[in-house]
Amino acid sequence: MQIKCSDQRPVVAIAGASGFVGQALMKRLMNNYRVIGLTRNEKKVSESERSRCLNLEWRQADLFSLLEAEKGLQGVDYAFYLVRTGVPSARLTQGKIQDMDVILADNFARAAKKAGVKQIIYLGGLIPEQANGVPGCLQSRLEVEAALRAHGVPVTVLRAGIVIGAGGSCFRMILRLIRHLPMMICPRWMSSEVHPIALQDIVVLLAACIGREETYSQSIDVGGSDTLTYKQMILQIAELMGKKRRLYSVQFLAPVVSSLWLTAVTGIPLQQVKSFVGSMKYPLIGKRRWLQQRLGLPGLPFAEAACLALQEEARGKTEKRKQAALFGGKHGKKKRLNNVRSVQRFVLPRGRNADWAGREYAEWLPRHLKPMIRVYQKKDGRLWFLLAGVKKPLLELTYSKERSTPDRTLYYITGGILARVDTQRRGRMEFRQVLDGRYVIVAIHEFIPRMPWFLYRATQALVHLWVMRSYGRYLHLQAERIGG
């Protein structure tokens, strides 16, 4: 649905608008701003009641695509980045979530720069005082901040702990634990202190940052009026629910076992649980909360925030039952697409760029796989990857001159024995330098194999990973040689 207002109010885009924070933020902003909700999932757009509001426009934008990100941010004055990558974005995903986070943030920052966005406001996470040596899920927060700042748009970062609100992954996890387990075994790191904040407070703080120049290029801690351990949060919420629960601490429960156990009990995806568990070992307390002090917003006490979240969750359940009664609980299932996303990060040799990495790959691959594979570059810019003795290419990549820059080289997958190109999804391979040029990310997006899925998983997918790791080792040796 398109915005129908012709007024001159500022235009605000929200990436991650379908999330529980994004939805609450939209409600607050629509009276004073023209709001654009960016979402990857078209089904969510059609089912959302907010799509009937005149001051709201939904734009479908997969932020893994720089082109879609650019279209999504056209005409935007201020942009919120509330994106999380805990849910797989393809049927097969190869690579670390941290590297995918960097791609999403880098695309968003590039698109914001091109659109003339005045400010990016990012809801990140609290960082331990000793950031060195913390797990990737916490380092990823710093990398996302760096990626958003890399292209010159002023960035405001609000660093929050757990946001207490209906629909939040941590809050849902706690509720399911309480409902299913009268007694719980708790690892020792559940005694770490954390600084929760109410959904209502975080929405006020996010909205207050719009155009507030004193927050530009700042990372600001936020939190509620209480600090608690995870065990204390569980017990307080259980008391509010009228349930008595017992928690027993143990010293031997490893993070991997904890993650599998939590996934089995709560049904929350393993990747989300791993990220949550990885951060639990460290105290996450907001120290620099100067924005709240200036706004006179100390934050709701935890018990009040949890009570409001429980009330909202009950209303949400009632609304779902009404919709199920209205539509009979029937929703057409979308046919699963056999798409692949592979994201690998490598050290980029000093003085080199993404364009060099792409050209070097085309020259390195036939040397590495000689005599099985050779690469033939046609005059029109297409690359053919040929198997010895076979005339037709295994893959055909077409260089996109219009969409490539020295720090990001893009090839479209336009043919070959191994690839399907007769779908609406446009497969592509990119070489992208990130984080001050220290790394290059080699990524394949929306690749759709031609061979049967089970056969692809057992052969081509594994070969691709082996080739990428070999290329990564080659780049690492090149970096050592140049550095010496």
N, C-alpha and C positions, 0 to 999 in steps of 0.2 A: 504493500500500500504506500502511496506517495504522499508527502506532506502537502496539505492543501492550503496552508496559511501563506499569505503574501507579505507578512510583516517582516521587519528587519531585525528580529531577535537573533542573537548568536546561535550558530548551529553547532551542536555537540554530538559527537559520535561515541558510541560505547561498544568496544570490542569485548565480547563475552557477555552480551546483553541478555542471553538466555539463562545465565547463571543466577543464583539467588541474590548475590550482591548487585548484579546488573539490573535485575528486575526492580529491586527496591530503589536503586538510583534513578531509573527511568521515571518512576512515579514521582519522585521528588523534583526532578528537573523539568517535567513537561509543562508546568505552569509558567516558567520563565525563559525557557529555551526551546528551540526546535531541535528535536532529538532524532538521531539516526541509530537504530539498533543493528549492529553487525553480527551475523550469525552464520555458521557454516551449514547448519541443518535446516533445510527448507521446510521440513515437516513441523518443526517448532514454530516457525513463522506463521504457518497457516493455522495452527491450533491456538496461538496465543491470543488472549482477549485484548492485549494491548495493541494489536494490529488494527483495532477498530477506532483508535484514538486519532483525531485529526492532526495532532501535533507530533505524531510519531511516524517515521518511515523505517521500514525494515529493508535492509540490503543484505542479500546473501553474498558472503565473501569468505572464501577459504584462504586464510592468511598464509598458508604454505605457498600460495600463488601471489607473487608480487603484483602481477597484473590485476588480480581481483582486489588486492589490498588498495591499489591506486584508485580503482573505480569506487570502492567502498568509502574512501575518504575525500572524494571530490566535493568541493564546496563546504568543507568542514572548518570551523574556527578552532575548536578545542576537541581533543580526543582522549578518551579514557581507555586504558589498557588493563583489562581484567581477565586475561586469558590464562587458562590452565591446560596442560596437555596430558592429564592423567588417563584420558580415554583414547584407545587406539584410533588412529585416523585412516587406517587401511586394513584390509583383511590380513596382510602380512606386513609387519613393521620391523625393520632391521635398524638397530642403532639405539643410542641412549636418549632418554627423554631430555637430558640437559642440552644435547646438541639440537634437538628439535625446538626446544625453547628458544635457543639463540636464533635459529632461522626465522621463527615467527616474529620475534621482537625486531630483528633486523629488517624484515619485510615491512613491518608496521612503521618503523622509523624512516625508511626510505620513502614509503608512500606518503607519510606525513610531510616530509620535506618537499616532495614534489607538489603536494596539494596546498602548500602554504599554511599548514596548521600552525597556530601560534603557541600551543602548549600541549605536551603529552602528560597525562596524569596516570601514574602506574600504582596499582595496589600490589605491593610486594610483601615480603615476609621479614620478620625480625631476624637479625643476624647476631650470633653469639659474640661476646667481646673478643674472644680469641678465634678469629675467622680462619686462621691457617690450620689445615688438617681436618676441617669439618667435612662431612660427607658431601657427595656431589649434589644432593638435593638442596643443601644450603648454599654451596658455592654457586649453584645455578641462579639463585636470586641475585647475586652480585653480577653475574654475567648478563642476565637479562637487563639489569639497570645499565650496564656498559653498552649493550647493543642498542638500547633505545636512545642513548645519548650520542651515538656514534655519527649521526648525520646532521647535527646542528640544531635540531628543534629543542627548545627549552623543555626539560623534563622535571616533573615533580614526583617524588617517590614517597608514598606513605607506607612505612614498614609496620605491618600488623602481625600479631600472633594469631591465635584462633579467633575467627569471627563467629560469634554465637548468634545463630539465626536458623530458622526452619529452612531446610534444604542444603545447609552447609555439610560438607562431607564429614568433618570431624564430629559435628553435633549428631548427625545421623548414625555415625559409628557408635557413639556413646549410648544413644537411645537403644540401638539394637543389642548392644552388650547387656544393658540393664534388663531389657525385655526377655532375653533368652537365657541369661545366666544368673541364677540366684547367688552363686559363689564364683568368684573370678580369681585366677592366678595372674598376678601382675609382675612383670619384670621390674628390676630395680630402677630402670630409668623412668618409670612412671612416677617416680618421686621427684623428678625434675620440675622446677617452677616454670610456669608459663604465664603470659600476660594476656588473657582473653579480652575481647572488646565486643560490645553489642553491635548487631547489625545496624540498629538505628543510629548509633554514634558514628560508625564508619561512613555511613551514607552522608551524614551532615558534614563530616570532615572532607570527604571527597568533593562534595558540591562547593564547599568554601574555598577550595584551591583554584577554582576556575578563574583565570585571569589575575590571580593574586601573585604579583611579581616577586614578593619576598619569599615565595616558595619555589621560584624557578631555580633549577640546578641544585635542589636541596633533597636530601634523604632524611625524612622526618619519622621518628618513632611515634606510634600511637598505641593506646591501650586503655582498658577500663580502670575503674578505681580499685580493683582487687588483683592480687597475684596469688595463684593457687598452684598446687601440683595436679597432675592428671587424675590421681586417685581422689583428691578432694573434689574435683569437678564431677567425677562419676557419682560420688556419694551424695553431693548436694542435689544433683539432678534426680537421682533415685528418690531422695526424700521428697522433692517437689512432686514426683509422680506417685507418691504414696507407696513406694516399694522399698523393702529392706534388703540391702545387699551386703555381702561380706567380701572383702578383698584381702588376699593373702600374697605377700611379697615373696619372690624367689630370686635367687642369684644366678641361676643357670640357664635361663631361657634366652637363647640367641636371637638376634634381630630377624634372621631368616625364618626361624620357627615361629616367632611372634607374628610376623607378617602373614604367613600361611594360616596360622590359627585365626587371626582377626578376619582374614578374607573368608574363611570357611564359616565363621559364626555370623558375620555381618552381611556377607554378599557384596561388599564393596570391592571394586576391581583391585587386583593385586598391586598394580603400579601405583595407585593412589595410596594404598596402605603402606607400601615400602617407603614412599616419600614421607608419610606421616611418622612412621616408626624411626626413620633415619634422623629426624629432627628432634625426637623425644629425649635423646641422651643429653641434650644441652639446655641449660636455662635460657629461656627466651623472654627477656624482660625489656620493656621499652624504657630507655634512659633519657633520650632527648625529645621530650614531648612538649616542646615550646609552642607548637601551633595550638594545642588544646588549651594551654595556659592563656594565650592571647584571645582565644575565642570564649574563654570561660566555660569550657566543656570538660570536666574531670572524667566523665564516663560513668555509665550506669554500673552499680554493683553487680557482681556475677549472678547472684540469685535472682535479681530483677530481670537481667538480660535473659537468663534461662527460662524464667516464667513466661516472658513475652514470646520466646521462641516456641515453647510448648503450646501456647494458645494459638499461635499462627499455624503450627503443624496440625493441630486439631481442625482448624478451619480448612486447611488444605485437603485433609482427608475427606471432609464433608463435601467439598467441591468436586473431588474426584469421583465420589459415589454418585453425585448428581449427574456428572457427565457420562458415567458408565450406564446409568439408567436411561439417559436421553438417547445415547448412541448404541445401546445394547452391548457395550464393551467390545465392539468389533472394530478392529483397525487393520486395514490391509497391510500385509507385510511386503516390504520392498525387497526385491530380489537382490541377494548379496552379490556384489561385484568383486571379481577376483583381482583386486588392485594391490599394488605393492608400493611401499615407501621404504627406501633405504637411505640412511643418513650416517655418514662417517666423517669424523673430524681428524685432521692430520696437522702436524707441524708444517708451517710454510717457511721454506728457506728465506733467509734475510735478503731483502732487495727484490724478491719475486712477488708476483701478484696472481690473481685468479686466472687471468688470461694465459699466463705462462703455465700454470698448473694444468689447464685444459689441453694446451698444445703438447705439453710434456707427456700427458697421459696417452695421447694418440701415438706418440713416438715410442713410449716405454712399453706399451702393451704387446705389440708384435715382437719386440726383443725378448720380453719375458716369456711369451708363449710360443716362440719360434720352435719348430716350423709349423705348428698347428694353426696359428692365427696370423693374418696379415691385415693391415689397415690401408685402405685406398681412399685418397682424398680426391673427390671429383671437382671439376672446375666451378660448379655452382655452389660449392660450400658443403656438400654432403660428405659424410664420412661413412664408408662401407667397412664393416668388420666381417672379414671373409674367413671361412674355414677352408683349410687346404683341400683342394680337389672339388670344391663346391662353387658354382658360379654365382648363385644367389647369395646376398649378404645375410649373415645371421642377424645383424642389426644395422639399421640405417639411421644415422643422426644427422639432422640438418641444423647448421649453425644459424642462430638468430642474430643478425647484425643489429637490428632495431632494438632488441631487448638486452643486448650485452654491453657491458662496460668493462674497463680494465680490472675492476674489483669484483665483477660478477659476470661469468661467461655462461651463456645458456644455449643448449642444444635441444631441439624437439626430436622425439622419437617418431620417425615418419615411415618406418617400414622394417622389413626383415622377416626371416623365417620364424624367429622366436617371439615376435611382438604382434599384438593386435592393435590396429590403429583405426578400426571402424566403429569406435564408440564416441560418446560425447566427451569423455575424459581425454585430455591431451597430455600424453606422456612426455616427460622432459627430463633432461639431465643437466645439472648445474654445478659449477665450480665457483664457490663464494668465499672471499676472504673476510674474516671476522675478528673482532676483539683486537683492534689496533694492528691488524695485519699479521698477528702472530700465528694464526691458524687458517687453514683452508678447509671448508666443508664441501665434500663431494656428495651430492644427493641425487637420487632418482625419485621422481614423484609420478604417481598415477601410471606406473608401468603395468600393463595388462598382458600376461603371458599367453601365448597361443596354445602351448601344450596343456594337457590335463593338469588340474591343480595339484593333485597328489604327486604327479611326476615332476612338476616344476619344483615343489617343496623339497623333493629328494635329490634333485640334480642341479638345475640352473641356479636356484636360490643359494645353494651352498657354494657353487663355483663363483658366483658374484662376490660373496663375502670373502672367499679366499683371495680373489683378485684384488679386492679393495685393501685387504690387510697387507698384501704384498706391495701394493703401490704406496701404502702408508710407510712401510719400512724403507722403501726406496727414497721417499721424500725426507724421511728422518736422516738417512745417510747423506743426502744432498745438503741438508741443513747443517750437519756436523762438518762436512767438507768445506762449505762456504764460511761457516763460523770460524773454522781454523785458519 
